[in-house]
Amino acid sequence: MVWYVSYGSNLLAERFEVYLSGGLAPGRIRHQPGARDRSRWRNEVALELPHRLLFGGRSKSWGGGGSAMVDPEVADQTTLARGYLITVQQFQDVLAQESWRDVGDEVDLAAAIERGSSVLGSGHYDLVLCVGHRSGHPMLTFTTPKPIDHIERNAPVPAYEATIVAGLRQSHGLSERSAKAYIRDHVAADTVHGDGRSDG
C-alpha cells in the first residue's frame, strides 16, 4: 500500500475515482480506462506539502490551459494536498493514465521511496517524489522532471480551476472564495521558455 498524494484536480474525490473506475470526468475531453484494480481507496487524509505549487504547460486534456505541478527544489512553501491510500498497482495505473502510458505498464517505485525521488521518463508527470511516510506506508506524488525555469507559466482553464476549487473545499474545508484566492496566489503571470506541452 502507498499514499497517492494529489495537489491538483484529484483533490476532488469524484475526479480521482475516474482514474480507478474509468470513464469521463466532468470538464475533461479524454476518457480514462481506469485501473486494473477498481476497488475504492482504503483511507484518505488532508495534507500539506512543503513544495511550491505552480501552473504551467498546455494541457492536452484540459483545453490548453496550465496544469498543476510542484517544484521539488523549493521546499519552504505550502501546497494543500490530499492523500489516498491505494495499492502499488493502483498507483502505477494512475500514474500511467496521467502520463499517457498504457495501464498495466509496471514502473519501479523503489528508487523513489529509497532516495526520495526518481525520474521515470520525460513525460509531464514522470518525476515521482516520496514526501514521507504515514501509518507505515510511503507517501508518493508526481510532478514534472523538467527544470521548473523551463516550464511555460500558464493559468488553468475555468473547468480545471473549478475542479481544484471543489477539491479544496471537499478536502480542506475552504470556502469557495478562499479556494479561488489560493489558486490565484499560485498562478504565475510570467512566461519562461520551454515547450510547455503537458497532460495535466
N, C-alpha and C positions, 0 to 999 in steps of 0.2 A: 504494500500500500504506500502511496505517496500523497502529499497535498499538492493539488494543482492550484497555484496562486494566480488569480486573474486580477488585472487592473484596468481592463478596457470594457468592451461590450459584454464579456462573460461575467461581469459583476452582477448582471441580471440573470437569475436562476433559469428563467424560461428560455433565455437566449443560449445559455450553456447547455441546457438539456438537449437542444437540437444536435449538438456535437456527439452526444451519446446515442440518442434515439433516431436521428436522421430527420430530414425534412427541410423546409424552407422557413427560416426565421423572419419575423416581421422586419421590413425595411431592407432585406437582402435580395440580391438577384441571383444568388448561387445556391442550388440545392446541396445539402450536406448528406453524405451517405450514412453517417453515424458510425459508432464504434462496433467492434466485433462483440463486445460485452455491453449490452444496452441497459444494464441494471443501473439504478439511481445511485448517486454518491452516498457514502456511509455517514458523512458528517459534513458540517460547514462552519466557518468562523469568519468574522470580520477581522481584518488585519491592516497593518500599516507597514509599508516598505520604506527603507531609508533612501531609495534611489529616486533620482529626478524623473518626473513624468514629462513627456513632450509628445506632440503630434506632428507627423510628417509623412512624406511619401505621397503616393497617389494610389489609393486602394482600388483594386480592380472590382471588388465585390461590394464596395460602398460608394460607387458612383464617382470615383476620382478624388474624394476628399482624403485628408490625412488620417492615419491610423495611430493608435496609442502605442508608445514604446517607452521603456525606461532606459536611462543611461547608467550602465554598470560602473562607470568611472566616477559618478557623483553619488556619494553615499551619506550625505548630510542633509537631505531634504525628505519630505514626507509624501508618499503616494498611497492613497487609500486603495485597499485590495480586499479580496475575498478568497478564502481557501476552501477547496472542495476535496474531501478525502476519497480518492478513487484508486483503482488498481494501476500498476505499472503499465499493463497493456492498454487500459483506457487512456492513460496519459499519452502513450505513444500514438494512439489513434487520434486524439485531439490535436496533438502537435502535427501529425500528418495532414489533417484537414486544414489547419491554419497555414501550413507551408506548401499546400498544393501537391502533396505526395499521395500515393495510394495508401488507403487504410490497410494495415497489415504489415507495412514496412517496419521492421524492427530497428530501433536505434539504441545505442549503448548509453545508458544514463549513469553508469558507474563513475565515469570520469568527472561528470558534473557534481555528483554527490561527494566524491572524494576530494576534489580540488576546488570546488566552488563554482566552476563554470566549465562549459565545453562547447566548442563550435562544431556543429553537425554538417554544415554546408554553407551555401551563400544565400539561402532564402531569407525572406524578411524576418522570420522568427526562428532562425537557426542557431541562436546562441541560448543555450539552456543555463539558467542560473539556479544554484541551490542557495536559498536565502535563510536557511536554518532548519531546525527540527521541531516538531510538535507532537507530543504524545508518542514519541519514539519513531516517528515517520519523517522522512526528508520533505522539505517544502521546496517545490520546483516551480519556476516560471520561465518564460522565454521572451526574448527581445531580439533586436537586430544585431547581427555580428558586424555590421558596417560601422566605421568610425562615425560617431554622432555628428561631428562637424561636416560630414559629407552628406548628411540627410537633408533633403529639402523640407523646410518647415511648411506645414500646410494645415489649415484648420479642418476639423471634421465636418462632414455634411450633416444637415439637420437630423436625419434619421439615425445616424451613428451617435451623434451627441445625445439625442433623446433616449437612446438605449442605455448609454452610460449614466445619464441622469437618473433614469428609472432604477438602474442597478445600485447607484449610490444611495438612493432613498431606501431601497429594499434592504441593502446590506449594512448600511451605516446610520440609517435613520435621519439623513439630511433632509431639509426642506428642499423643494424644487428650486427656490431662489439660491440657496446655499450651494446646491449641486451644480447649478449653471455657473455660479461665480467661481467655483472650484475649477471647472473646465476652462473658463475664460482666463483664469490666472495662469494656466499651464499651456495655453496656446501661444506659440512663439510667432511674433509678427515678422521676424526676419526670414530671409530666404538664403540658403547657402547652396553651394554646388553639390551635385550628386544626381544620380539617375532618378531617384525618388519613386521607383516602382515598387509597390507592395501589395499584399492582400489585405491584411488588417482585420 
